[in-house]
């Protein structure tokens, strides 16, 4: 199957995902525009998120792992209420995950062009993966926070620390989104 046929199939799935609300609303317009590019399309994306994540002893992702998730800035009150209501035997982790995009490119030259654009924007985590016959560029922001806050049903940090942690995460999420929106704005150069 060639690039154009693959793109049609993926875009059908993308339309279904939009209808079901599985596409991050804050980048929907930008994804729609990007996916109109002749030589590129996204296969998956996340605009960045703040999480409270359940974790089991084996450190494996488990069904229902997200205890709380927001693609926008989170409030102290909401976060603290969620932390206080957590009464499970799993660990609870606070995380900020940056944006991530997987972009299929028509050719290796198109992938290189995309990588050069990423480098010009200061995006340090971008690389080419060849999966079967598709050429995928993975683009990942660098703004992370990842820390254990509850173990054995015991809160390991104070409310004040949670507020500081959330403030830092909200700032990092804003920084990550600025880079992501700049990426989408600058992707117009890929039309050539």
N, C-alpha and C positions, 0 to 999 in steps of 0.2 A: 504494500500500500504506500502511495506517495505522500508527500507533504500536504498537498491540497486536500486529499481525501481524509487524511488523519485530522487535519484542521477542522473540516466539516463535522466529523464525528465528535471531536472534543467540544466544538462550539454548541452542538446539540445538547450534550451533557451539561455544559455551562449554562445554557438557557434553562434547563430543568432545575439546576442548582439555584439559580436566581429565583425562580418561581417558588421554590421550597424555603427560601430565606437562608441558604447556606453560603452565600457570598457576602463578605463584609460590606455593609452598607456604605461605610465611609470612603470606599475606593471603587464603588460600583461604576460610577461615571468614567473614571480613569481606566478601569479594566475594559469597559465597553469600547472606548476609544483605542486603547492599545491593541485589542484583539481585531481591530479593523486593518491593522498594518498587514501588508501583503506577505511579508516574509517571517512573521513572528506570531505566536499566540501563547497565552498562559495555559498551563495544565493544572496548576493549583496556586493558591495565594493565601496570605494572611497579612493583614495590615499591622499586626502587632497586638499584643494583649497582655492584660494583667490577670493573673490566675491565683486561686487557691487550689492546690492539687493534692488529691489523696495519693498516697504511695504505699505499696505493700512491702513486706519484708524483703522480697526478692528484687525490689527496685524495678519492677516491671510495670509498664503502663497497663492499667486495668480498666474494665468497663466502668463507666460512670466516674472516671478519674477527676473530672472537673467539679470541684465543690462550688467554685465561683469563677466566672469568666466575664471580662469586659474588654471590648476593643476600644473603649474610650477611657478617659481619666476616671479613676474610682474615687469615691468619697471615704473619708475616715470613718464616718458613721456606718456606712454599708459594710465596709471591710471588717471593722471591729465587731459588729453584730454577727457577721458570718463566722468569724473566728470564735467568738464566745459561744455560739450555738453548736460548734463542732464537738461531737461527743462519740467518736468512733475509735476503734482500736488502731486504725491506720495512722501513719504519719501525715502531717499536713505541711505542705511546702508553699511558700510565697514565691511567685515567679513573675518576672516581666520577660516576655519573649518579644524580640524585634520582628519587623516585617520579614516575610520570606516569599519569594516568587520563583516559580519554575516556568521557564520560557522555552518553548520549542522553536528552533531556528531552522530555516529552510536549508542552510548549508553551514559548513565550518566557517566560511568567510563571514556570513551573517552573524554567527556566534561571536567571532572575534570583534566585529564591529560593536556588538552589544557589550562585550567585556570592556572594550576601550571606552565606551560611554560611561560604564560603571566606574572605571578607574578615574575618569575625569571628574566624577562627582564625589570621589573620595570613598566609594564603596569598596571595602577591602576584602569582603568575603563573597566572591563571585567566581564560579568556575564552570567548566564544560564537563558534562557527563554524557557519554554516548550510551543510550539504552536501546538495544536492538538496532533498529535503523533510524531512530530519532536522535537528534542532537538537542540536548536540554542544557540550558544555562541555569544554574541555581544561584540566586541572588539573595543574600541574607544580611540584614542589618547587624550592627555590633553592640547594640544597647541591651544588656542583660542584667537581671537581678535573679538570684536563685538561692533561697535560704530556708532551712528547716525552722518551723515555728511551733509545731506541736509534736510531741513524741510521748507515747504511753499515756495519752489523754492529759498531758501536762503542757501548759503554755510555757514556752521557753524564754519568751521575751515580754517586755512590759508594753502597755498600751501606748506609752510615749514613743517607744522604739518602733512600734507598728506604724504610728503616724509619720515618723521620720522616714521609715522604709517606703511607705506609700508616697510620700512627697517626692522622694528621689525617683521612684518608679514612674510616677506621673510625668516628671520632667524628662526622664529618659524616653518614655513613650512619645512625648511631644517631639523630641529631637529625632527619634526614629521616623516618625511620620513626616517630618519636614523633608528628610532625605528621600523618603518614598515618593512624596508628591513632586519633588524636584526631578526624580527619575522619570515619572510619568510625563511631566512637562517637557523634559529634554528628549524624550523618546521620539518626538516628532522628527528628529534628524535621521531616524532609522527608515523613513519613507524613501529616502534617496537610494 
